[in-house]
């Protein structure tokens, strides 16, 4: 509370205290004329008006709050003028003050002030609500107004009409208006929620109207005309005090003091109903049933009707909320148990249904469906097209699955179908699915194949065991060439498990350094001089001994370990090649080749890995050769961008196993190759001389065509798989200058290669 507000409160309280003292003196010793009693109300009203006016002029209120308090200033000013008029009239006619009534203009002025106060309270913003909540609030407020009004009418205003010495009609009208101010403010304050008018201020306004009016009514009924003196001297001066207290509360709120949170009027309608029952109880206990009681009865009937209507509205709203809650729960339950993209059941629901089937009849089949080469669709056409394809596959599964089947999206490009019932035909279902996939699907008319594994729930089987068997069968179908189905049989999982274990052991081998790099020389066919090497990886298993690359490289591809494995080979090769150049000179080794897989080319960090390996080792870019197969080159835009960036770095690219792909000739124009390596399959048998020149020409045709094409495009050529001197001789005759193979040199360790380079360096020194 600020100092200004405190001064106004003290001033109005002083006026009320002075009135109390004067009243006591007048009633005991007859001090002064009775007309003086009418002075205290206008004096206190003037002080209260000044207090509110000072609050409005401070400029800290928001527009709605300023509008309310301006109306309050106007109301207080009019009420003060009305009672000042009354005081002046009484002082002028002081001898008959005991019998005079309030002049009609004065009463009209005060009544207008009360009406403006009621209008100000009505315009106070309340808690925002809409729809059903808005109707509930309106019904609550109507119930509260009727209930409170019935009590104030029965206990306050009505007895004034039937009193032995009734006051003037002007006085009773003003008392009634005071009751209306109290009812409106009390009802309003229950719904003000952090608005522009402080709730405590509204409570003071309500008390200034209701409590003062009630006290005046009691004095009028109990003492008749004699009650006018204490009413004017003691009770009515309390209204300005309460008005200044309300001003102080608003002052404190606008200064940033914490407000009590509104309770939203939860108990207000119930209290109003209880208040309306008070007059009824009085009538039931024997009070006379006159016309004031009949008004209360009508009010009670209206309150009962409004309460019934409110309960109906609340019932409808509760029913709606319960319905929405059930719908929300069903939707959440559906989302928890179904895939968001395809709408099929998800893994969680699949496991629950399978567990229920195992607990029941125990007769169930699981078809695990995995799309073949789905990653290629995402890589070449984008994930949007891939998602559309998954949705189409889901629709196909729904169409092919019967009433006793549950189609499921397990995850990624993997689906499943759960078959239950004695008539289930898993093989027939698998055939229908594969036949349906033979036709183009999705809006992009794509052909997709699938590998299907079938597992039967044997007696005593568990959910995990059935899913494991289906997964093993599906993996076996992929190993047998894809686009087929395989039914699980006992023992089928052993080689698959061994393959999986191999992947785990390979991870350990990469981490613990069990892998090593060997080097197969690339030689000139005319003088057997080493011009380069191809790096090959070998695995010396601590228990199994040497593991063939044909066994662990596919496992590395499948598990993704080919990326760290390839990174290790690349760095080790660059380091070793740089060491050989430093030791044996720049002419000792022209190139060092490293095989690169499609998985590595898809890795966004691959180019950075190459740069890091070259920077760490100091190997010149032009000395590094990256060997890529035709199938890896045809893996989409990401691979093409990677290869183009490597070519711009000055790294030489070799097309490995050339001639085995379907697009070899077109690749030579699109792929930035510097070297073509003729596949071993075209070298085998090239030297056979069976006396039939036509057959010999046919065996040499591909090798001859490749060398002629490479010369035309300015590419170097290397013949792979040279296994005999006769093959080397034929290749030289065809124009090949470089070759590699077991006849020329077998893969060897770095130390072995160092000895070869040292011997070659010594021989070159002797020739000089």
Beta strands, then each sheet from edge to edge (+ up, - down):
strand 1: 364-371
strand 2: 405-411
strand 3: 414-420
strand 4: 450-456
strand 5: 485-487
strand 6: 515-524
strand 7: 530-541
strand 8: 545-547
strand 9: 591-596
strand 10: 624-629
strand 11: 652-658
strand 12: 675-678
strand 13: 716-719
strand 14: 738-739
sheet 1: 2+ 3- 1+ 4- 5-
sheet 2: 8+ 7- 6+ 14-
sheet 3: 8+ 7- 9- 10- 11- 12- 13-
end
